């Protein structure tokens, strides 16, 4: 078995799939319960993708604090850690800092809003941090944010004061990394599912097939058409 120091930790930043607290920008057209069901499928599909990665320790970084039991059943074999901090930047930093403090060679945080993201992108991020190379790995989203950030050391300056949920997030992060003298690698960009237009795009991508992952999401969306 690999030791913590030889493995990269990869944490899914996850919310408990409770109605009214997740995917609220999809309501309408979805009802709150439907949005929660959809987000649960996103989580299950992301857990499946992360669980197959080589050389990685899978982790769920969950919120709120009382959600641990919900994730025990969703993610068997994953380490569970509670997110800490008042905003997304603080939660990302504390999650990565904690995983690095536990002795991992690198730490990655990924979103739970990209159910069709190819697993090869995640594996490449693990590989980047498993050998000499970049200090920071980023997976851009098409809306100007990122679906993944990975680091070898904790860098609070990458997260403090970032205007989250805007189109400037990626550019600001890249600029701050450069200002700190950090080498950065970017993975291919992908789309996340936040709005009704994104949901329609997701339907089209899943309908087209092409060996797209997201089995649970595909099954749920198909059931809504019956």
Order of alpha helices (4+ residues) and beta strands (2+ residues): beta-alpha-beta-alpha-beta-alpha-beta-alpha-beta-beta-alpha-beta-alpha-alpha
